[in-house]
Amino acid sequence: MSRGRAGGAPPTGTGQVRIIGGRWRNTRLQVPQVQGLRPTSDRVRETLFNWLMPKLPGARVLDLFAGSGALGLEAVSRGAASAQLVERDPGLVAALRGMVSRLDAAAQVEVVSGDALRWLESASPVRADIVFLDPPFAAGLWEQVIARLPRHLADDAWLYMEAPAGSMPALPAGWSLHREGGTRDVAYALYRQATVTLRGDMNATEPV
C-alpha cells in the first residue's frame, strides 16, 4: 500500500477499504486520507489471495509499508497465524492499532511504528513465510528492502511486490516468479524462494 508522504502531519478525513474474504469478510477498514496513499484494489487482492490460498494456513506474514493494513489483515482473516504490520505514518499507525483492537486481534497482529528499512536492519528475525512489499512508488525502495530481507525469511518464503506498470524491479538470484499480473497503473507479482523445488506452472502469468 504505497503513499508519497513521509509522515508526521495529521491526515485529513478518512476513506475505507474492506477485507474481502475469511472470518473478517466485508469488515470496513477506516483509512486516514494520507497524500499518495494507494490502496491495493479489491480485484488485485482477490487475485493475490487466490494465488496464496494453499500457503496461508498457519503462515507468518510481514506487511512492510502497511498503509491501511489491508494485505496483512486480509491474510490473517484468511488463515495466516500472525502478521506484523510495519508503518511509519503516525495517523496510519493509530488507525491500524484501532482496527486491531476492534477485531480483537492483538494476539495475532502486531503493529510496528517505524521506518521499514530501519526495522529490517535492527529487528530480530521474524522468519516470515509471506512478505508483502508495496513501498511508496516515488521513493524507489524495492532494491534496498530486498537486500535486507533474507534474514527475516523462512526457507521457502513467498514475496509479493507491487510497482508502477511496466517497471517491476528485478529480483536477485534465488527467487522464482510464481504469478504476475497488472492493471493500467500497477504491476504486481508473486515470487517464491528458489531453494525449494516447485511443481506445476510456476512461471505462468495471469494479467487482469
Solvent accessible surface area in square Angstrom, and as a share of the most:
residue,aa,sasa,rsa
1,M,2,0.01
2,S,4,0.03
3,R,12,0.05
4,G,55,0.53
5,R,48,0.18
6,A,67,0.52
7,G,28,0.27
8,G,53,0.51
9,A,62,0.48
10,P,114,0.71
11,P,38,0.24
12,T,103,0.60
13,G,53,0.51
14,T,84,0.49
15,G,25,0.24
16,Q,99,0.44
17,V,18,0.11
18,R,69,0.25
19,I,0,0.00
20,I,15,0.07
21,G,7,0.07
22,G,42,0.41
23,R,141,0.52
24,W,26,0.09
25,R,164,0.60
26,N,83,0.43
27,T,22,0.13
28,R,115,0.42
29,L,3,0.02
30,Q,82,0.36
31,V,7,0.04
32,P,12,0.08
33,Q,101,0.45
34,V,8,0.05
35,Q,142,0.63
36,G,45,0.44
37,L,29,0.14
38,R,56,0.20
39,P,54,0.34
40,T,4,0.02
41,S,55,0.35
42,D,54,0.28
43,R,160,0.58
44,V,5,0.03
45,R,1,0.00
46,E,65,0.29
47,T,15,0.09
48,L,0,0.00
49,F,0,0.00
50,N,75,0.38
51,W,24,0.08
52,L,1,0.01
53,M,115,0.51
54,P,120,0.76
55,K,43,0.18
56,L,4,0.02
57,P,98,0.61
58,G,50,0.48
59,A,3,0.02
60,R,107,0.39
61,V,5,0.03
62,L,0,0.00
63,D,2,0.01
64,L,0,0.00
65,F,15,0.06
66,A,2,0.01
67,G,0,0.00
68,S,9,0.06
69,G,0,0.00
70,A,0,0.00
71,L,3,0.02
72,G,0,0.00
73,L,0,0.00
74,E,0,0.00
75,A,0,0.00
76,V,1,0.01
77,S,6,0.04
78,R,53,0.19
79,G,36,0.34
80,A,2,0.01
81,A,46,0.36
82,S,39,0.25
83,A,2,0.02
84,Q,36,0.16
85,L,0,0.00
86,V,1,0.00
87,E,1,0.01
88,R,107,0.39
89,D,3,0.02
90,P,75,0.47
91,G,17,0.16
92,L,1,0.01
93,V,8,0.05
94,A,66,0.52
95,A,30,0.23
96,L,3,0.01
97,R,123,0.45
98,G,44,0.42
99,M,14,0.06
100,V,10,0.05
101,S,84,0.54
102,R,146,0.53
103,L,26,0.13
104,D,132,0.68
105,A,3,0.02
106,A,81,0.63
107,A,108,0.83
108,Q,53,0.23
109,V,6,0.03
110,E,89,0.40
111,V,17,0.10
112,V,21,0.12
113,S,66,0.43
114,G,26,0.25
115,D,39,0.20
116,A,5,0.04
117,L,29,0.14
118,R,181,0.66
119,W,29,0.10
120,L,1,0.01
121,E,97,0.44
122,S,93,0.60
123,A,18,0.14
124,S,89,0.58
125,P,66,0.42
126,V,38,0.22
127,R,97,0.35
128,A,1,0.01
129,D,16,0.08
130,I,0,0.00
131,V,0,0.00
132,F,1,0.00
133,L,0,0.00
134,D,1,0.00
135,P,0,0.00
136,P,12,0.08
137,F,48,0.20
138,A,103,0.80
139,A,54,0.42
140,G,41,0.39
141,L,29,0.15
142,W,23,0.08
143,E,130,0.58
144,Q,78,0.35
145,V,0,0.00
146,I,12,0.06
147,A,76,0.59
148,R,72,0.26
149,L,1,0.00
150,P,84,0.53
151,R,104,0.38
152,H,0,0.00
153,L,6,0.03
154,A,9,0.07
155,D,102,0.53
156,D,39,0.20
157,A,0,0.00
158,W,20,0.07
159,L,0,0.00
160,Y,0,0.00
161,M,0,0.00
162,E,2,0.01
163,A,0,0.00
164,P,44,0.28
165,A,48,0.38
166,G,84,0.80
167,S,58,0.38
168,M,51,0.23
169,P,23,0.14
170,A,93,0.72
171,L,34,0.17
172,P,73,0.46
173,A,108,0.83
174,G,37,0.36
175,W,42,0.15
176,S,20,0.13
177,L,41,0.21
178,H,34,0.15
179,R,41,0.15
180,E,61,0.28
181,G,13,0.13
182,G,19,0.18
183,T,56,0.33
184,R,218,0.79
185,D,88,0.46
186,V,15,0.08
187,A,17,0.13
188,Y,1,0.00
189,A,1,0.00
190,L,0,0.00
191,Y,25,0.10
192,R,43,0.16
193,Q,30,0.14
194,A,49,0.38
195,T,109,0.64
196,V,51,0.30
197,T,125,0.73
198,L,33,0.17
199,R,230,0.84
200,G,74,0.71
201,D,89,0.46
202,M,42,0.19
203,N,102,0.52
204,A,31,0.24
205,T,79,0.46
206,E,73,0.33
207,P,102,0.64
208,V,50,0.29
